[in-house]
Amino acid sequence: MNQNIAPNPWRKLVNRYIKSEMTKKGIKYEELSLRLAKTGTQQTAANLRNKINRGILGADLFVQIVFVLEINHLSRDQLSEILDEIEKNPT
């Protein structure tokens, strides 16, 4: 895995990682919004969809999403696999 890749693949990594975790847990954007609201973070479903689709969100929101999705293990290997896939198929 090349650590010096352009920012776009890193944004795609964030996008794919969050979407894959939401899919695994059967959580839609509306539910994610409700879960975040319970922690005091106000984000509409549309706003979350936009941020996640672009792969641009602050570290605090990323950590909050990991928390409310109850992700217990964030694996470097898993992230590397996603990045490798992005590098092979950039579209």
Phi and psi restraints in degrees (range 20) as a CNS / XPLOR table:
assign (resid 1 and name C) (resid 2 and name N)
       (resid 2 and name CA) (resid 2 and name C) 1.0 -88.5 20.0 2
assign (resid 2 and name N) (resid 2 and name CA)
       (resid 2 and name C) (resid 3 and name N) 1.0 116.9 20.0 2
assign (resid 2 and name C) (resid 3 and name N)
       (resid 3 and name CA) (resid 3 and name C) 1.0 -76.3 20.0 2
assign (resid 3 and name N) (resid 3 and name CA)
       (resid 3 and name C) (resid 4 and name N) 1.0 -14.7 20.0 2
assign (resid 3 and name C) (resid 4 and name N)
       (resid 4 and name CA) (resid 4 and name C) 1.0 -103.7 20.0 2
assign (resid 4 and name N) (resid 4 and name CA)
       (resid 4 and name C) (resid 5 and name N) 1.0 40.4 20.0 2
assign (resid 4 and name C) (resid 5 and name N)
       (resid 5 and name CA) (resid 5 and name C) 1.0 -87.2 20.0 2
assign (resid 5 and name N) (resid 5 and name CA)
       (resid 5 and name C) (resid 6 and name N) 1.0 162.2 20.0 2
assign (resid 5 and name C) (resid 6 and name N)
       (resid 6 and name CA) (resid 6 and name C) 1.0 -63.3 20.0 2
assign (resid 6 and name N) (resid 6 and name CA)
       (resid 6 and name C) (resid 7 and name N) 1.0 156.7 20.0 2
assign (resid 6 and name C) (resid 7 and name N)
       (resid 7 and name CA) (resid 7 and name C) 1.0 -58.0 20.0 2
assign (resid 7 and name N) (resid 7 and name CA)
       (resid 7 and name C) (resid 8 and name N) 1.0 -32.2 20.0 2
assign (resid 7 and name C) (resid 8 and name N)
       (resid 8 and name CA) (resid 8 and name C) 1.0 -54.6 20.0 2
assign (resid 8 and name N) (resid 8 and name CA)
       (resid 8 and name C) (resid 9 and name N) 1.0 -45.9 20.0 2
assign (resid 8 and name C) (resid 9 and name N)
       (resid 9 and name CA) (resid 9 and name C) 1.0 -62.3 20.0 2
assign (resid 9 and name N) (resid 9 and name CA)
       (resid 9 and name C) (resid 10 and name N) 1.0 -31.5 20.0 2
assign (resid 9 and name C) (resid 10 and name N)
       (resid 10 and name CA) (resid 10 and name C) 1.0 -67.8 20.0 2
assign (resid 10 and name N) (resid 10 and name CA)
       (resid 10 and name C) (resid 11 and name N) 1.0 -37.2 20.0 2
assign (resid 10 and name C) (resid 11 and name N)
       (resid 11 and name CA) (resid 11 and name C) 1.0 -66.6 20.0 2
assign (resid 11 and name N) (resid 11 and name CA)
       (resid 11 and name C) (resid 12 and name N) 1.0 -40.3 20.0 2
assign (resid 11 and name C) (resid 12 and name N)
       (resid 12 and name CA) (resid 12 and name C) 1.0 -63.6 20.0 2
assign (resid 12 and name N) (resid 12 and name CA)
       (resid 12 and name C) (resid 13 and name N) 1.0 -35.1 20.0 2
assign (resid 12 and name C) (resid 13 and name N)
       (resid 13 and name CA) (resid 13 and name C) 1.0 -60.6 20.0 2
assign (resid 13 and name N) (resid 13 and name CA)
       (resid 13 and name C) (resid 14 and name N) 1.0 -48.3 20.0 2
assign (resid 13 and name C) (resid 14 and name N)
       (resid 14 and name CA) (resid 14 and name C) 1.0 -59.1 20.0 2
assign (resid 14 and name N) (resid 14 and name CA)
       (resid 14 and name C) (resid 15 and name N) 1.0 -46.6 20.0 2
assign (resid 14 and name C) (resid 15 and name N)
       (resid 15 and name CA) (resid 15 and name C) 1.0 -56.7 20.0 2
assign (resid 15 and name N) (resid 15 and name CA)
       (resid 15 and name C) (resid 16 and name N) 1.0 -54.4 20.0 2
assign (resid 15 and name C) (resid 16 and name N)
       (resid 16 and name CA) (resid 16 and name C) 1.0 -67.1 20.0 2
assign (resid 16 and name N) (resid 16 and name CA)
       (resid 16 and name C) (resid 17 and name N) 1.0 -38.7 20.0 2
assign (resid 16 and name C) (resid 17 and name N)
       (resid 17 and name CA) (resid 17 and name C) 1.0 -63.6 20.0 2
assign (resid 17 and name N) (resid 17 and name CA)
       (resid 17 and name C) (resid 18 and name N) 1.0 -50.5 20.0 2
assign (resid 17 and name C) (resid 18 and name N)
       (resid 18 and name CA) (resid 18 and name C) 1.0 -64.4 20.0 2
assign (resid 18 and name N) (resid 18 and name CA)
       (resid 18 and name C) (resid 19 and name N) 1.0 -45.0 20.0 2
assign (resid 18 and name C) (resid 19 and name N)
       (resid 19 and name CA) (resid 19 and name C) 1.0 -61.2 20.0 2
assign (resid 19 and name N) (resid 19 and name CA)
       (resid 19 and name C) (resid 20 and name N) 1.0 -40.3 20.0 2
assign (resid 19 and name C) (resid 20 and name N)
       (resid 20 and name CA) (resid 20 and name C) 1.0 -65.8 20.0 2
assign (resid 20 and name N) (resid 20 and name CA)
       (resid 20 and name C) (resid 21 and name N) 1.0 -38.6 20.0 2
assign (resid 20 and name C) (resid 21 and name N)
       (resid 21 and name CA) (resid 21 and name C) 1.0 -68.9 20.0 2
assign (resid 21 and name N) (resid 21 and name CA)
       (resid 21 and name C) (resid 22 and name N) 1.0 -38.0 20.0 2
assign (resid 21 and name C) (resid 22 and name N)
       (resid 22 and name CA) (resid 22 and name C) 1.0 -63.8 20.0 2
assign (resid 22 and name N) (resid 22 and name CA)
       (resid 22 and name C) (resid 23 and name N) 1.0 -41.7 20.0 2
assign (resid 22 and name C) (resid 23 and name N)
       (resid 23 and name CA) (resid 23 and name C) 1.0 -64.3 20.0 2
assign (resid 23 and name N) (resid 23 and name CA)
       (resid 23 and name C) (resid 24 and name N) 1.0 -45.3 20.0 2
assign (resid 23 and name C) (resid 24 and name N)
       (resid 24 and name CA) (resid 24 and name C) 1.0 -55.7 20.0 2
assign (resid 24 and name N) (resid 24 and name CA)
       (resid 24 and name C) (resid 25 and name N) 1.0 -37.4 20.0 2
assign (resid 24 and name C) (resid 25 and name N)
       (resid 25 and name CA) (resid 25 and name C) 1.0 -95.8 20.0 2
assign (resid 25 and name N) (resid 25 and name CA)
       (resid 25 and name C) (resid 26 and name N) 1.0 -1.4 20.0 2
assign (resid 25 and name C) (resid 26 and name N)
       (resid 26 and name CA) (resid 26 and name C) 1.0 66.3 20.0 2
assign (resid 26 and name N) (resid 26 and name CA)
       (resid 26 and name C) (resid 27 and name N) 1.0 36.4 20.0 2
assign (resid 26 and name C) (resid 27 and name N)
       (resid 27 and name CA) (resid 27 and name C) 1.0 -107.7 20.0 2
assign (resid 27 and name N) (resid 27 and name CA)
       (resid 27 and name C) (resid 28 and name N) 1.0 128.2 20.0 2
assign (resid 27 and name C) (resid 28 and name N)
       (resid 28 and name CA) (resid 28 and name C) 1.0 -94.9 20.0 2
assign (resid 28 and name N) (resid 28 and name CA)
       (resid 28 and name C) (resid 29 and name N) 1.0 170.8 20.0 2
assign (resid 28 and name C) (resid 29 and name N)
       (resid 29 and name CA) (resid 29 and name C) 1.0 -60.6 20.0 2
assign (resid 29 and name N) (resid 29 and name CA)
       (resid 29 and name C) (resid 30 and name N) 1.0 -37.2 20.0 2
assign (resid 29 and name C) (resid 30 and name N)
       (resid 30 and name CA) (resid 30 and name C) 1.0 -61.4 20.0 2
assign (resid 30 and name N) (resid 30 and name CA)
       (resid 30 and name C) (resid 31 and name N) 1.0 -44.7 20.0 2
assign (resid 30 and name C) (resid 31 and name N)
       (resid 31 and name CA) (resid 31 and name C) 1.0 -65.7 20.0 2
assign (resid 31 and name N) (resid 31 and name CA)
       (resid 31 and name C) (resid 32 and name N) 1.0 -40.0 20.0 2
assign (resid 31 and name C) (resid 32 and name N)
       (resid 32 and name CA) (resid 32 and name C) 1.0 -60.8 20.0 2
assign (resid 32 and name N) (resid 32 and name CA)
       (resid 32 and name C) (resid 33 and name N) 1.0 -41.9 20.0 2
assign (resid 32 and name C) (resid 33 and name N)
       (resid 33 and name CA) (resid 33 and name C) 1.0 -60.2 20.0 2
assign (resid 33 and name N) (resid 33 and name CA)
       (resid 33 and name C) (resid 34 and name N) 1.0 -43.5 20.0 2
assign (resid 33 and name C) (resid 34 and name N)
       (resid 34 and name CA) (resid 34 and name C) 1.0 -65.2 20.0 2
assign (resid 34 and name N) (resid 34 and name CA)
       (resid 34 and name C) (resid 35 and name N) 1.0 -41.6 20.0 2
assign (resid 34 and name C) (resid 35 and name N)
       (resid 35 and name CA) (resid 35 and name C) 1.0 -64.3 20.0 2
assign (resid 35 and name N) (resid 35 and name CA)
       (resid 35 and name C) (resid 36 and name N) 1.0 -41.6 20.0 2
assign (resid 35 and name C) (resid 36 and name N)
       (resid 36 and name CA) (resid 36 and name C) 1.0 -64.9 20.0 2
assign (resid 36 and name N) (resid 36 and name CA)
       (resid 36 and name C) (resid 37 and name N) 1.0 -37.7 20.0 2
assign (resid 36 and name C) (resid 37 and name N)
       (resid 37 and name CA) (resid 37 and name C) 1.0 -60.7 20.0 2
assign (resid 37 and name N) (resid 37 and name CA)
       (resid 37 and name C) (resid 38 and name N) 1.0 -34.5 20.0 2
assign (resid 37 and name C) (resid 38 and name N)
       (resid 38 and name CA) (resid 38 and name C) 1.0 -65.4 20.0 2
assign (resid 38 and name N) (resid 38 and name CA)
       (resid 38 and name C) (resid 39 and name N) 1.0 -21.7 20.0 2
assign (resid 38 and name C) (resid 39 and name N)
       (resid 39 and name CA) (resid 39 and name C) 1.0 -96.2 20.0 2
assign (resid 39 and name N) (resid 39 and name CA)
       (resid 39 and name C) (resid 40 and name N) 1.0 1.0 20.0 2
assign (resid 39 and name C) (resid 40 and name N)
       (resid 40 and name CA) (resid 40 and name C) 1.0 96.1 20.0 2
assign (resid 40 and name N) (resid 40 and name CA)
       (resid 40 and name C) (resid 41 and name N) 1.0 6.6 20.0 2
assign (resid 40 and name C) (resid 41 and name N)
       (resid 41 and name CA) (resid 41 and name C) 1.0 -101.8 20.0 2
assign (resid 41 and name N) (resid 41 and name CA)
       (resid 41 and name C) (resid 42 and name N) 1.0 118.1 20.0 2
assign (resid 41 and name C) (resid 42 and name N)
       (resid 42 and name CA) (resid 42 and name C) 1.0 -96.6 20.0 2
assign (resid 42 and name N) (resid 42 and name CA)
       (resid 42 and name C) (resid 43 and name N) 1.0 109.4 20.0 2
assign (resid 42 and name C) (resid 43 and name N)
       (resid 43 and name CA) (resid 43 and name C) 1.0 -139.8 20.0 2
assign (resid 43 and name N) (resid 43 and name CA)
       (resid 43 and name C) (resid 44 and name N) 1.0 125.4 20.0 2
assign (resid 43 and name C) (resid 44 and name N)
       (resid 44 and name CA) (resid 44 and name C) 1.0 -71.9 20.0 2
assign (resid 44 and name N) (resid 44 and name CA)
       (resid 44 and name C) (resid 45 and name N) 1.0 159.9 20.0 2
assign (resid 44 and name C) (resid 45 and name N)
       (resid 45 and name CA) (resid 45 and name C) 1.0 -59.2 20.0 2
assign (resid 45 and name N) (resid 45 and name CA)
       (resid 45 and name C) (resid 46 and name N) 1.0 -41.3 20.0 2
assign (resid 45 and name C) (resid 46 and name N)
       (resid 46 and name CA) (resid 46 and name C) 1.0 -64.3 20.0 2
assign (resid 46 and name N) (resid 46 and name CA)
       (resid 46 and name C) (resid 47 and name N) 1.0 -41.0 20.0 2
assign (resid 46 and name C) (resid 47 and name N)
       (resid 47 and name CA) (resid 47 and name C) 1.0 -65.0 20.0 2
assign (resid 47 and name N) (resid 47 and name CA)
       (resid 47 and name C) (resid 48 and name N) 1.0 -43.3 20.0 2
assign (resid 47 and name C) (resid 48 and name N)
       (resid 48 and name CA) (resid 48 and name C) 1.0 -62.8 20.0 2
assign (resid 48 and name N) (resid 48 and name CA)
       (resid 48 and name C) (resid 49 and name N) 1.0 -44.6 20.0 2
assign (resid 48 and name C) (resid 49 and name N)
       (resid 49 and name CA) (resid 49 and name C) 1.0 -57.7 20.0 2
assign (resid 49 and name N) (resid 49 and name CA)
       (resid 49 and name C) (resid 50 and name N) 1.0 -45.2 20.0 2
assign (resid 49 and name C) (resid 50 and name N)
       (resid 50 and name CA) (resid 50 and name C) 1.0 -63.0 20.0 2
assign (resid 50 and name N) (resid 50 and name CA)
       (resid 50 and name C) (resid 51 and name N) 1.0 -48.6 20.0 2
assign (resid 50 and name C) (resid 51 and name N)
       (resid 51 and name CA) (resid 51 and name C) 1.0 -64.5 20.0 2
assign (resid 51 and name N) (resid 51 and name CA)
       (resid 51 and name C) (resid 52 and name N) 1.0 -44.6 20.0 2
assign (resid 51 and name C) (resid 52 and name N)
       (resid 52 and name CA) (resid 52 and name C) 1.0 -68.9 20.0 2
assign (resid 52 and name N) (resid 52 and name CA)
       (resid 52 and name C) (resid 53 and name N) 1.0 -41.7 20.0 2
assign (resid 52 and name C) (resid 53 and name N)
       (resid 53 and name CA) (resid 53 and name C) 1.0 -61.9 20.0 2
assign (resid 53 and name N) (resid 53 and name CA)
       (resid 53 and name C) (resid 54 and name N) 1.0 -35.8 20.0 2
assign (resid 53 and name C) (resid 54 and name N)
       (resid 54 and name CA) (resid 54 and name C) 1.0 -80.8 20.0 2
assign (resid 54 and name N) (resid 54 and name CA)
       (resid 54 and name C) (resid 55 and name N) 1.0 -19.0 20.0 2
assign (resid 54 and name C) (resid 55 and name N)
       (resid 55 and name CA) (resid 55 and name C) 1.0 73.3 20.0 2
assign (resid 55 and name N) (resid 55 and name CA)
       (resid 55 and name C) (resid 56 and name N) 1.0 21.3 20.0 2
assign (resid 55 and name C) (resid 56 and name N)
       (resid 56 and name CA) (resid 56 and name C) 1.0 -118.8 20.0 2
assign (resid 56 and name N) (resid 56 and name CA)
       (resid 56 and name C) (resid 57 and name N) 1.0 107.1 20.0 2
assign (resid 56 and name C) (resid 57 and name N)
       (resid 57 and name CA) (resid 57 and name C) 1.0 -153.4 20.0 2
assign (resid 57 and name N) (resid 57 and name CA)
       (resid 57 and name C) (resid 58 and name N) 1.0 154.7 20.0 2
assign (resid 57 and name C) (resid 58 and name N)
       (resid 58 and name CA) (resid 58 and name C) 1.0 -68.1 20.0 2
assign (resid 58 and name N) (resid 58 and name CA)
       (resid 58 and name C) (resid 59 and name N) 1.0 159.0 20.0 2
assign (resid 58 and name C) (resid 59 and name N)
       (resid 59 and name CA) (resid 59 and name C) 1.0 -59.8 20.0 2
assign (resid 59 and name N) (resid 59 and name CA)
       (resid 59 and name C) (resid 60 and name N) 1.0 -37.1 20.0 2
assign (resid 59 and name C) (resid 60 and name N)
       (resid 60 and name CA) (resid 60 and name C) 1.0 -63.2 20.0 2
assign (resid 60 and name N) (resid 60 and name CA)
       (resid 60 and name C) (resid 61 and name N) 1.0 -43.3 20.0 2
assign (resid 60 and name C) (resid 61 and name N)
       (resid 61 and name CA) (resid 61 and name C) 1.0 -67.9 20.0 2
assign (resid 61 and name N) (resid 61 and name CA)
       (resid 61 and name C) (resid 62 and name N) 1.0 -38.8 20.0 2
assign (resid 61 and name C) (resid 62 and name N)
       (resid 62 and name CA) (resid 62 and name C) 1.0 -59.1 20.0 2
assign (resid 62 and name N) (resid 62 and name CA)
       (resid 62 and name C) (resid 63 and name N) 1.0 -46.7 20.0 2
assign (resid 62 and name C) (resid 63 and name N)
       (resid 63 and name CA) (resid 63 and name C) 1.0 -64.8 20.0 2
assign (resid 63 and name N) (resid 63 and name CA)
       (resid 63 and name C) (resid 64 and name N) 1.0 -39.6 20.0 2
assign (resid 63 and name C) (resid 64 and name N)
       (resid 64 and name CA) (resid 64 and name C) 1.0 -62.8 20.0 2
assign (resid 64 and name N) (resid 64 and name CA)
       (resid 64 and name C) (resid 65 and name N) 1.0 -39.9 20.0 2
assign (resid 64 and name C) (resid 65 and name N)
       (resid 65 and name CA) (resid 65 and name C) 1.0 -65.0 20.0 2
assign (resid 65 and name N) (resid 65 and name CA)
       (resid 65 and name C) (resid 66 and name N) 1.0 -44.5 20.0 2
assign (resid 65 and name C) (resid 66 and name N)
       (resid 66 and name CA) (resid 66 and name C) 1.0 -57.1 20.0 2
assign (resid 66 and name N) (resid 66 and name CA)
       (resid 66 and name C) (resid 67 and name N) 1.0 -42.7 20.0 2
assign (resid 66 and name C) (resid 67 and name N)
       (resid 67 and name CA) (resid 67 and name C) 1.0 -63.9 20.0 2
assign (resid 67 and name N) (resid 67 and name CA)
       (resid 67 and name C) (resid 68 and name N) 1.0 -51.2 20.0 2
assign (resid 67 and name C) (resid 68 and name N)
       (resid 68 and name CA) (resid 68 and name C) 1.0 -72.9 20.0 2
assign (resid 68 and name N) (resid 68 and name CA)
       (resid 68 and name C) (resid 69 and name N) 1.0 -22.3 20.0 2
assign (resid 68 and name C) (resid 69 and name N)
       (resid 69 and name CA) (resid 69 and name C) 1.0 -83.2 20.0 2
assign (resid 69 and name N) (resid 69 and name CA)
       (resid 69 and name C) (resid 70 and name N) 1.0 -2.9 20.0 2
assign (resid 69 and name C) (resid 70 and name N)
       (resid 70 and name CA) (resid 70 and name C) 1.0 57.2 20.0 2
assign (resid 70 and name N) (resid 70 and name CA)
       (resid 70 and name C) (resid 71 and name N) 1.0 46.0 20.0 2
assign (resid 70 and name C) (resid 71 and name N)
       (resid 71 and name CA) (resid 71 and name C) 1.0 -82.4 20.0 2
assign (resid 71 and name N) (resid 71 and name CA)
       (resid 71 and name C) (resid 72 and name N) 1.0 116.2 20.0 2
assign (resid 71 and name C) (resid 72 and name N)
       (resid 72 and name CA) (resid 72 and name C) 1.0 -90.3 20.0 2
assign (resid 72 and name N) (resid 72 and name CA)
       (resid 72 and name C) (resid 73 and name N) 1.0 -18.9 20.0 2
assign (resid 72 and name C) (resid 73 and name N)
       (resid 73 and name CA) (resid 73 and name C) 1.0 -144.6 20.0 2
assign (resid 73 and name N) (resid 73 and name CA)
       (resid 73 and name C) (resid 74 and name N) 1.0 118.1 20.0 2
assign (resid 73 and name C) (resid 74 and name N)
       (resid 74 and name CA) (resid 74 and name C) 1.0 -103.9 20.0 2
assign (resid 74 and name N) (resid 74 and name CA)
       (resid 74 and name C) (resid 75 and name N) 1.0 103.9 20.0 2
assign (resid 74 and name C) (resid 75 and name N)
       (resid 75 and name CA) (resid 75 and name C) 1.0 -92.2 20.0 2
assign (resid 75 and name N) (resid 75 and name CA)
       (resid 75 and name C) (resid 76 and name N) 1.0 129.1 20.0 2
assign (resid 75 and name C) (resid 76 and name N)
       (resid 76 and name CA) (resid 76 and name C) 1.0 -61.4 20.0 2
assign (resid 76 and name N) (resid 76 and name CA)
       (resid 76 and name C) (resid 77 and name N) 1.0 -37.9 20.0 2
assign (resid 76 and name C) (resid 77 and name N)
       (resid 77 and name CA) (resid 77 and name C) 1.0 -62.1 20.0 2
assign (resid 77 and name N) (resid 77 and name CA)
       (resid 77 and name C) (resid 78 and name N) 1.0 -41.9 20.0 2
assign (resid 77 and name C) (resid 78 and name N)
       (resid 78 and name CA) (resid 78 and name C) 1.0 -63.0 20.0 2
assign (resid 78 and name N) (resid 78 and name CA)
       (resid 78 and name C) (resid 79 and name N) 1.0 -44.3 20.0 2
assign (resid 78 and name C) (resid 79 and name N)
       (resid 79 and name CA) (resid 79 and name C) 1.0 -64.7 20.0 2
assign (resid 79 and name N) (resid 79 and name CA)
       (resid 79 and name C) (resid 80 and name N) 1.0 -39.0 20.0 2
assign (resid 79 and name C) (resid 80 and name N)
       (resid 80 and name CA) (resid 80 and name C) 1.0 -62.6 20.0 2
assign (resid 80 and name N) (resid 80 and name CA)
       (resid 80 and name C) (resid 81 and name N) 1.0 -40.6 20.0 2
assign (resid 80 and name C) (resid 81 and name N)
       (resid 81 and name CA) (resid 81 and name C) 1.0 -61.6 20.0 2
assign (resid 81 and name N) (resid 81 and name CA)
       (resid 81 and name C) (resid 82 and name N) 1.0 -42.9 20.0 2
assign (resid 81 and name C) (resid 82 and name N)
       (resid 82 and name CA) (resid 82 and name C) 1.0 -64.5 20.0 2
assign (resid 82 and name N) (resid 82 and name CA)
       (resid 82 and name C) (resid 83 and name N) 1.0 -44.5 20.0 2
assign (resid 82 and name C) (resid 83 and name N)
       (resid 83 and name CA) (resid 83 and name C) 1.0 -62.3 20.0 2
assign (resid 83 and name N) (resid 83 and name CA)
       (resid 83 and name C) (resid 84 and name N) 1.0 -42.4 20.0 2
assign (resid 83 and name C) (resid 84 and name N)
       (resid 84 and name CA) (resid 84 and name C) 1.0 -60.0 20.0 2
assign (resid 84 and name N) (resid 84 and name CA)
       (resid 84 and name C) (resid 85 and name N) 1.0 -41.5 20.0 2
assign (resid 84 and name C) (resid 85 and name N)
       (resid 85 and name CA) (resid 85 and name C) 1.0 -63.5 20.0 2
assign (resid 85 and name N) (resid 85 and name CA)
       (resid 85 and name C) (resid 86 and name N) 1.0 -41.6 20.0 2
assign (resid 85 and name C) (resid 86 and name N)
       (resid 86 and name CA) (resid 86 and name C) 1.0 -63.2 20.0 2
assign (resid 86 and name N) (resid 86 and name CA)
       (resid 86 and name C) (resid 87 and name N) 1.0 -42.7 20.0 2
assign (resid 86 and name C) (resid 87 and name N)
       (resid 87 and name CA) (resid 87 and name C) 1.0 -63.9 20.0 2
assign (resid 87 and name N) (resid 87 and name CA)
       (resid 87 and name C) (resid 88 and name N) 1.0 -36.5 20.0 2
assign (resid 87 and name C) (resid 88 and name N)
       (resid 88 and name CA) (resid 88 and name C) 1.0 -74.2 20.0 2
assign (resid 88 and name N) (resid 88 and name CA)
       (resid 88 and name C) (resid 89 and name N) 1.0 -37.1 20.0 2
assign (resid 88 and name C) (resid 89 and name N)
       (resid 89 and name CA) (resid 89 and name C) 1.0 -129.1 20.0 2
assign (resid 89 and name N) (resid 89 and name CA)
       (resid 89 and name C) (resid 90 and name N) 1.0 78.0 20.0 2
assign (resid 89 and name C) (resid 90 and name N)
       (resid 90 and name CA) (resid 90 and name C) 1.0 -65.8 20.0 2
assign (resid 90 and name N) (resid 90 and name CA)
       (resid 90 and name C) (resid 91 and name N) 1.0 -11.4 20.0 2
